[in-house]
Amino acid sequence: MLQQTFKIVDEDGFHAGPINELVYVANKYLDCALFAVHQERRVTLHSILGVLSLNLNVNDELTITAEGNQELAAMSALEEVINRTKIGRIIQS
């Protein structure tokens, strides 16, 4: 299992555009268990409504976990979305 923690840096918080991209990428890795965790609440990254329900704001922390055959590729792709959209930055591996 891989885990990566990010700090939300976008002043608008974790909004629909980046969330849509994250879910789109996550759905390329259906053989992996991909989860987003915030304040003990865990949702699947395969569901846009689940991720939106985390209601993340600037300075909140988001932990992404990946487990499965393609976990390394999935985590790398998800990190790329977060970096490219400038929604967050890595704070812990």
LUMVEX-953077 format. One record per residue: residue number from 0; residue in three letters; x, y, z of N, C-alpha, C, O, CB in turn. Coordinates in Angstrom, 3 decimals. Glycine has a CB too. Layout:
% LUMVEX-953077
<r NUM, ala, <X, Y, Z>, <X, Y, Z>, <X, Y, Z>, <X, Y, Z>, <X, Y, Z>>
...
//
This chain:
% LUMVEX-953077
<r 0, met, <0.845, -1.184, 0.000>, <0.000, 0.000, 0.000>, <0.882, 1.236, 0.000>, <1.882, 1.303, 0.715>, <-0.957, 0.004, 1.217>>
<r 1, leu, <0.502, 2.206, -0.806>, <1.192, 3.491, -0.860>, <0.307, 4.559, -0.234>, <-0.920, 4.468, -0.260>, <1.559, 3.868, -2.322>>
<r 2, gln, <0.955, 5.570, 0.329>, <0.215, 6.667, 0.959>, <0.964, 7.968, 0.728>, <2.191, 8.007, 0.822>, <0.014, 6.410, 2.481>>
<r 3, gln, <0.235, 9.025, 0.430>, <0.816, 10.343, 0.206>, <-0.117, 11.388, 0.812>, <-1.332, 11.332, 0.622>, <1.048, 10.609, -1.321>>
<r 4, thr, <0.458, 12.339, 1.542>, <-0.342, 13.398, 2.146>, <-0.031, 14.724, 1.464>, <1.123, 15.046, 1.180>, <-0.078, 13.491, 3.669>>
<r 5, phe, <-1.088, 15.476, 1.213>, <-0.988, 16.762, 0.534>, <-1.631, 17.841, 1.400>, <-2.557, 17.577, 2.167>, <-1.659, 16.705, -0.865>>
<r 6, lys, <-1.123, 19.050, 1.259>, <-1.755, 20.216, 1.877>, <-2.451, 20.978, 0.758>, <-1.842, 21.271, -0.270>, <-0.703, 21.130, 2.640>>
<r 7, ile, <-3.718, 21.296, 0.955>, <-4.476, 22.050, -0.044>, <-3.986, 23.497, -0.007>, <-4.022, 24.145, 1.039>, <-6.031, 21.964, 0.223>>
<r 8, val, <-3.527, 23.999, -1.158>, <-2.956, 25.347, -1.211>, <-3.792, 26.311, -2.054>, <-3.554, 27.519, -2.022>, <-1.547, 25.285, -1.764>>
<r 9, asp, <-4.749, 25.807, -2.793>, <-5.606, 26.660, -3.614>, <-6.575, 27.408, -2.695>, <-7.255, 26.798, -1.870>, <-6.384, 25.818, -4.684>>
<r 10, glu, <-6.630, 28.722, -2.845>, <-7.506, 29.552, -2.007>, <-8.979, 29.162, -2.134>, <-9.765, 29.397, -1.216>, <-7.335, 31.020, -2.375>>
<r 11, asp, <-9.351, 28.573, -3.257>, <-10.740, 28.144, -3.468>, <-11.006, 26.774, -2.867>, <-12.123, 26.262, -2.956>, <-11.065, 28.121, -4.954>>
<r 12, gly, <-9.987, 26.176, -2.254>, <-10.156, 24.839, -1.690>, <-10.083, 23.787, -2.785>, <-9.595, 24.047, -3.885>, <-11.491, 24.733, -0.939>>
<r 13, phe, <-10.565, 22.620, -2.476>, <-10.523, 21.491, -3.401>, <-11.822, 21.504, -4.173>, <-12.820, 20.944, -3.718>, <-10.311, 20.124, -2.654>>
<r 14, his, <-11.827, 22.140, -5.340>, <-13.063, 22.393, -6.069>, <-13.273, 21.422, -7.225>, <-12.424, 20.575, -7.502>, <-13.069, 23.806, -6.589>>
<r 15, ala, <-14.403, 21.554, -7.887>, <-14.889, 20.566, -8.855>, <-13.929, 20.258, -9.995>, <-13.810, 19.097, -10.387>, <-16.166, 21.035, -9.429>>
<r 16, gly, <-13.241, 21.256, -10.540>, <-12.345, 21.013, -11.672>, <-11.266, 19.978, -11.351>, <-11.191, 18.947, -12.019>, <-11.691, 22.315, -12.101>>
<r 17, pro, <-10.433, 20.234, -10.344>, <-9.402, 19.262, -9.981>, <-9.979, 17.936, -9.479>, <-9.412, 16.874, -9.736>, <-8.501, 19.851, -8.922>>
<r 18, ile, <-11.083, 17.996, -8.781>, <-11.693, 16.758, -8.290>, <-12.140, 15.898, -9.472>, <-11.942, 14.683, -9.469>, <-12.896, 17.068, -7.357>>
<r 19, asn, <-12.734, 16.522, -10.469>, <-13.163, 15.791, -11.655>, <-11.966, 15.109, -12.328>, <-12.060, 13.950, -12.732>, <-13.870, 16.739, -12.644>>
<r 20, glu, <-10.849, 15.821, -12.448>, <-9.656, 15.242, -13.050>, <-9.114, 14.086, -12.218>, <-8.701, 13.063, -12.765>, <-8.585, 16.307, -13.220>>
<r 21, leu, <-9.116, 14.249, -10.893>, <-8.628, 13.181, -10.015>, <-9.465, 11.914, -10.171>, <-8.923, 10.815, -10.293>, <-8.645, 13.643, -8.551>>
<r 22, val, <-10.770, 12.071, -10.166>, <-11.666, 10.917, -10.299>, <-11.506, 10.288, -11.678>, <-11.509, 9.063, -11.803>, <-13.140, 11.333, -10.066>>
<r 23, tyr, <-11.367, 11.106, -12.704>, <-11.157, 10.589, -14.057>, <-9.901, 9.710, -14.106>, <-9.926, 8.613, -14.665>, <-11.039, 11.755, -15.071>>
<r 24, val, <-8.808, 10.198, -13.518>, <-7.560, 9.429, -13.489>, <-7.729, 8.185, -12.622>, <-7.291, 7.102, -13.012>, <-6.392, 10.297, -12.960>>
<r 25, ala, <-8.351, 8.318, -11.464>, <-8.553, 7.164, -10.576>, <-9.322, 6.055, -11.292>, <-9.047, 4.873, -11.083>, <-9.307, 7.590, -9.299>>
<r 26, asn, <-10.271, 6.429, -12.124>, <-11.079, 5.434, -12.823>, <-10.330, 4.717, -13.945>, <-10.865, 3.790, -14.552>, <-12.302, 6.091, -13.385>>
<r 27, lys, <-9.118, 5.134, -14.218>, <-8.243, 4.394, -15.129>, <-7.580, 3.218, -14.409>, <-6.997, 2.336, -15.040>, <-7.170, 5.328, -15.721>>
<r 28, tyr, <-7.679, 3.221, -13.089>, <-7.034, 2.200, -12.257>, <-8.082, 1.495, -11.393>, <-8.004, 1.511, -10.165>, <-5.927, 2.834, -11.363>>
<r 29, leu, <-9.045, 0.888, -12.042>, <-10.123, 0.232, -11.313>, <-9.670, -1.022, -10.572>, <-10.387, -1.530, -9.711>, <-11.231, -0.121, -12.260>>
<r 30, asp, <-8.483, -1.520, -10.906>, <-7.961, -2.688, -10.198>, <-7.248, -2.299, -8.910>, <-6.724, -3.165, -8.209>, <-7.012, -3.465, -11.097>>
<r 31, cys, <-7.220, -1.007, -8.588>, <-6.598, -0.510, -7.353>, <-7.668, 0.045, -6.418>, <-8.664, 0.623, -6.854>, <-5.537, 0.580, -7.669>>
<r 32, ala, <-7.437, -0.144, -5.139>, <-8.266, 0.506, -4.126>, <-7.648, 1.880, -3.879>, <-6.564, 1.979, -3.305>, <-8.353, -0.353, -2.784>>
<r 33, leu, <-8.323, 2.923, -4.304>, <-7.826, 4.294, -4.181>, <-8.763, 5.077, -3.271>, <-9.963, 5.174, -3.527>, <-7.708, 4.981, -5.577>>
<r 34, phe, <-8.199, 5.630, -2.207>, <-9.019, 6.349, -1.233>, <-8.444, 7.714, -0.921>, <-7.232, 7.920, -0.981>, <-9.151, 5.545, 0.045>>
<r 35, ala, <-9.325, 8.645, -0.588>, <-8.974, 9.964, -0.088>, <-9.421, 10.017, 1.369>, <-10.543, 9.630, 1.697>, <-9.637, 11.113, -0.947>>
<r 36, val, <-8.539, 10.497, 2.239>, <-8.838, 10.551, 3.675>, <-8.621, 11.979, 4.167>, <-7.597, 12.607, 3.897>, <-7.946, 9.542, 4.481>>
<r 37, his, <-9.622, 12.467, 4.898>, <-9.523, 13.789, 5.530>, <-10.249, 13.720, 6.870>, <-11.426, 13.366, 6.933>, <-10.133, 14.922, 4.609>>
<r 38, gln, <-9.538, 14.060, 7.930>, <-10.098, 14.059, 9.288>, <-10.877, 12.776, 9.584>, <-12.042, 12.818, 9.979>, <-11.010, 15.273, 9.481>>
<r 39, glu, <-10.229, 11.665, 9.392>, <-10.781, 10.344, 9.685>, <-11.952, 9.940, 8.790>, <-12.556, 8.889, 9.008>, <-11.219, 10.299, 11.107>>
<r 40, arg, <-12.275, 10.742, 7.804>, <-13.323, 10.381, 6.841>, <-12.634, 9.856, 5.597>, <-11.750, 10.516, 5.050>, <-14.258, 11.606, 6.501>>
<r 41, arg, <-13.025, 8.683, 5.148>, <-12.389, 8.012, 4.016>, <-13.427, 7.763, 2.925>, <-14.490, 7.193, 3.172>, <-11.729, 6.675, 4.461>>
<r 42, val, <-13.092, 8.207, 1.708>, <-13.984, 8.003, 0.563>, <-13.177, 7.440, -0.603>, <-11.965, 7.639, -0.683>, <-14.690, 9.336, 0.155>>
<r 43, thr, <-13.853, 6.742, -1.498>, <-13.189, 6.215, -2.677>, <-12.915, 7.340, -3.677>, <-13.737, 8.235, -3.871>, <-14.039, 5.108, -3.326>>
<r 44, leu, <-11.748, 7.268, -4.299>, <-11.413, 8.244, -5.338>, <-12.098, 7.923, -6.661>, <-11.929, 8.654, -7.637>, <-9.906, 8.299, -5.540>>
<r 45, his, <-12.854, 6.858, -6.705>, <-13.590, 6.499, -7.908>, <-14.954, 7.189, -7.966>, <-15.696, 7.003, -8.931>, <-13.766, 4.991, -7.980>>
<r 46, ser, <-15.290, 7.978, -6.952>, <-16.596, 8.644, -6.886>, <-16.433, 10.146, -6.703>, <-15.891, 10.601, -5.696>, <-17.438, 8.065, -5.740>>
<r 47, ile, <-16.905, 10.917, -7.684>, <-16.788, 12.370, -7.580>, <-17.606, 12.902, -6.403>, <-17.166, 13.822, -5.713>, <-17.242, 13.037, -8.886>>
<r 48, leu, <-18.782, 12.340, -6.168>, <-19.599, 12.805, -5.040>, <-18.924, 12.517, -3.709>, <-18.992, 13.329, -2.787>, <-20.978, 12.148, -5.073>>
<r 49, gly, <-18.276, 11.371, -3.606>, <-17.556, 11.039, -2.387>, <-16.445, 12.031, -2.106>, <-16.306, 12.518, -0.984>, <-16.987, 9.642, -2.477>>
<r 50, val, <-15.655, 12.331, -3.127>, <-14.535, 13.262, -2.945>, <-15.049, 14.671, -2.653>, <-14.507, 15.359, -1.788>, <-13.630, 13.275, -4.200>>
<r 51, leu, <-16.082, 15.102, -3.360>, <-16.665, 16.423, -3.082>, <-17.171, 16.520, -1.645>, <-17.110, 17.586, -1.032>, <-17.815, 16.715, -4.059>>
<r 52, ser, <-17.671, 15.407, -1.109>, <-18.222, 15.420, 0.244>, <-17.165, 15.679, 1.319>, <-17.513, 15.981, 2.460>, <-18.911, 14.109, 0.523>>
<r 53, leu, <-15.888, 15.564, 0.974>, <-14.834, 15.859, 1.953>, <-14.777, 17.344, 2.276>, <-14.286, 17.732, 3.337>, <-13.475, 15.390, 1.432>>
<r 54, asn, <-15.283, 18.189, 1.355>, <-15.361, 19.631, 1.581>, <-14.030, 20.212, 2.067>, <-13.975, 20.883, 3.097>, <-16.457, 19.938, 2.591>>
<r 55, leu, <-12.968, 19.948, 1.318>, <-11.630, 20.414, 1.687>, <-11.451, 21.892, 1.384>, <-11.893, 22.381, 0.344>, <-10.568, 19.605, 0.957>>
<r 56, asn, <-10.803, 22.595, 2.294>, <-10.521, 24.016, 2.151>, <-9.022, 24.247, 2.173>, <-8.254, 23.328, 2.457>, <-11.208, 24.827, 3.262>>
<r 57, val, <-8.598, 25.478, 1.873>, <-7.184, 25.818, 1.893>, <-6.592, 25.471, 3.272>, <-7.223, 25.703, 4.303>, <-6.978, 27.330, 1.562>>
<r 58, asn, <-5.401, 24.924, 3.270>, <-4.632, 24.477, 4.449>, <-5.098, 23.151, 5.037>, <-4.481, 22.665, 5.985>, <-4.700, 25.523, 5.515>>
<r 59, asp, <-6.156, 22.551, 4.516>, <-6.558, 21.213, 4.964>, <-5.572, 20.190, 4.415>, <-4.892, 20.435, 3.418>, <-8.016, 20.878, 4.507>>
<r 60, glu, <-5.506, 19.049, 5.074>, <-4.662, 17.958, 4.614>, <-5.515, 16.852, 4.010>, <-6.586, 16.518, 4.519>, <-3.808, 17.411, 5.766>>
<r 61, leu, <-5.017, 16.296, 2.920>, <-5.663, 15.202, 2.219>, <-4.648, 14.082, 2.079>, <-3.549, 14.300, 1.569>, <-6.210, 15.653, 0.827>>
<r 62, thr, <-5.002, 12.897, 2.523>, <-4.137, 11.733, 2.360>, <-4.764, 10.822, 1.320>, <-5.945, 10.485, 1.393>, <-3.925, 10.980, 3.714>>
<r 63, ile, <-3.947, 10.433, 0.353>, <-4.388, 9.503, -0.681>, <-3.683, 8.178, -0.455>, <-2.471, 8.134, -0.243>, <-4.099, 10.058, -2.113>>
<r 64, thr, <-4.460, 7.089, -0.502>, <-3.882, 5.759, -0.386>, <-4.196, 4.971, -1.657>, <-5.243, 5.140, -2.283>, <-4.421, 5.024, 0.875>>
<r 65, ala, <-3.249, 4.108, -2.009>, <-3.413, 3.275, -3.199>, <-2.935, 1.870, -2.865>, <-1.857, 1.684, -2.300>, <-2.627, 3.861, -4.421>>
<r 66, glu, <-3.751, 0.887, -3.220>, <-3.379, -0.507, -2.989>, <-3.880, -1.345, -4.154>, <-5.054, -1.292, -4.520>, <-3.956, -1.031, -1.639>>
<r 67, gly, <-2.974, -2.115, -4.727>, <-3.344, -2.976, -5.846>, <-2.187, -3.160, -6.800>, <-1.087, -2.656, -6.574>, <-4.537, -2.405, -6.587>>
<r 68, asn, <-2.450, -3.891, -7.870>, <-1.403, -4.230, -8.819>, <-0.725, -3.023, -9.451>, <0.477, -3.057, -9.714>, <-1.968, -5.085, -9.887>>
<r 69, gln, <-1.472, -1.967, -9.695>, <-0.919, -0.780, -10.340>, <-0.835, 0.408, -9.384>, <-0.951, 1.558, -9.808>, <-1.759, -0.407, -11.547>>
<r 70, glu, <-0.634, 0.135, -8.102>, <-0.662, 1.221, -7.113>, <0.393, 2.292, -7.381>, <0.115, 3.477, -7.195>, <-0.461, 0.654, -5.721>>
<r 71, leu, <1.585, 1.911, -7.808>, <2.633, 2.894, -8.071>, <2.250, 3.806, -9.234>, <2.401, 5.024, -9.142>, <3.962, 2.189, -8.369>>
<r 72, ala, <1.762, 3.232, -10.311>, <1.336, 4.027, -11.463>, <0.151, 4.913, -11.100>, <0.099, 6.075, -11.502>, <0.971, 3.114, -12.643>>
<r 73, ala, <-0.793, 4.377, -10.350>, <-1.973, 5.144, -9.946>, <-1.577, 6.330, -9.071>, <-2.043, 7.447, -9.295>, <-2.971, 4.244, -9.198>>
<r 74, met, <-0.722, 6.095, -8.078>, <-0.303, 7.180, -7.185>, <0.460, 8.246, -7.962>, <0.262, 9.440, -7.741>, <0.569, 6.633, -6.034>>
<r 75, ser, <1.313, 7.825, -8.852>, <2.069, 8.771, -9.665>, <1.134, 9.630, -10.516>, <1.329, 10.842, -10.615>, <3.066, 8.026, -10.561>>
<r 76, ala, <0.138, 9.023, -11.121>, <-0.820, 9.752, -11.951>, <-1.658, 10.725, -11.119>, <-1.940, 11.837, -11.565>, <-1.735, 8.770, -12.685>>
<r 77, leu, <-2.054, 10.315, -9.919>, <-2.843, 11.188, -9.043>, <-2.004, 12.366, -8.551>, <-2.493, 13.495, -8.492>, <-3.394, 10.394, -7.844>>
<r 78, glu, <-0.750, 12.110, -8.199>, <0.163, 13.190, -7.790>, <0.321, 14.194, -8.928>, <0.348, 15.402, -8.695>, <1.552, 12.618, -7.376>>
<r 79, glu, <0.425, 13.696, -10.154>, <0.605, 14.565, -11.307>, <-0.591, 15.500, -11.464>, <-0.415, 16.675, -11.785>, <0.804, 13.734, -12.581>>
<r 80, val, <-1.792, 14.999, -11.243>, <-2.991, 15.843, -11.329>, <-2.942, 16.936, -10.261>, <-3.206, 18.102, -10.552>, <-4.278, 14.987, -11.169>>
<r 81, ile, <-2.613, 16.567, -9.055>, <-2.563, 17.551, -7.964>, <-1.499, 18.610, -8.233>, <-1.730, 19.795, -7.995>, <-2.283, 16.853, -6.621>>
<r 82, asn, <-0.348, 18.193, -8.721>, <0.715, 19.154, -9.040>, <0.351, 20.045, -10.221>, <0.556, 21.258, -10.172>, <2.010, 18.419, -9.339>>
<r 83, arg, <-0.186, 19.450, -11.276>, <-0.514, 20.201, -12.485>, <-1.619, 21.225, -12.247>, <-1.573, 22.330, -12.786>, <-0.928, 19.250, -13.590>>
<r 84, thr, <-2.606, 20.859, -11.443>, <-3.713, 21.783, -11.163>, <-3.377, 22.781, -10.061>, <-4.143, 23.704, -9.788>, <-4.954, 21.002, -10.775>>
<r 85, lys, <-2.209, 22.581, -9.428>, <-1.738, 23.477, -8.355>, <-2.742, 23.566, -7.200>, <-2.857, 24.599, -6.540>, <-1.475, 24.884, -8.919>>
<r 86, ile, <-3.457, 22.478, -6.971>, <-4.448, 22.430, -5.900>, <-3.814, 22.124, -4.541>, <-4.321, 22.528, -3.494>, <-5.506, 21.387, -6.221>>
<r 87, gly, <-2.697, 21.403, -4.588>, <-2.047, 21.025, -3.336>, <-0.566, 20.764, -3.526>, <-0.053, 20.759, -4.645>, <-2.710, 19.799, -2.750>>
<r 88, arg, <0.111, 20.547, -2.402>, <1.528, 20.187, -2.449>, <1.797, 19.058, -1.481>, <1.134, 18.931, -0.452>, <2.422, 21.400, -2.122>>
<r 89, ile, <2.773, 18.244, -1.820>, <3.132, 17.098, -0.978>, <3.710, 17.592, 0.334>, <4.573, 18.470, 0.353>, <4.141, 16.170, -1.699>>
<r 90, ile, <3.228, 17.023, 1.434>, <3.814, 17.349, 2.737>, <4.387, 16.127, 3.424>, <5.161, 16.261, 4.372>, <2.778, 17.994, 3.633>>
<r 91, gln, <4.018, 14.918, 2.959>, <4.495, 13.710, 3.608>, <4.354, 12.527, 2.671>, <3.325, 12.362, 2.015>, <3.736, 13.457, 4.910>>
<r 92, ser, <5.397, 11.699, 2.609>, <5.338, 10.487, 1.782>, <4.984, 9.307, 2.640>, <4.883, 8.187, 2.138>, <6.671, 10.238, 1.058>>
//
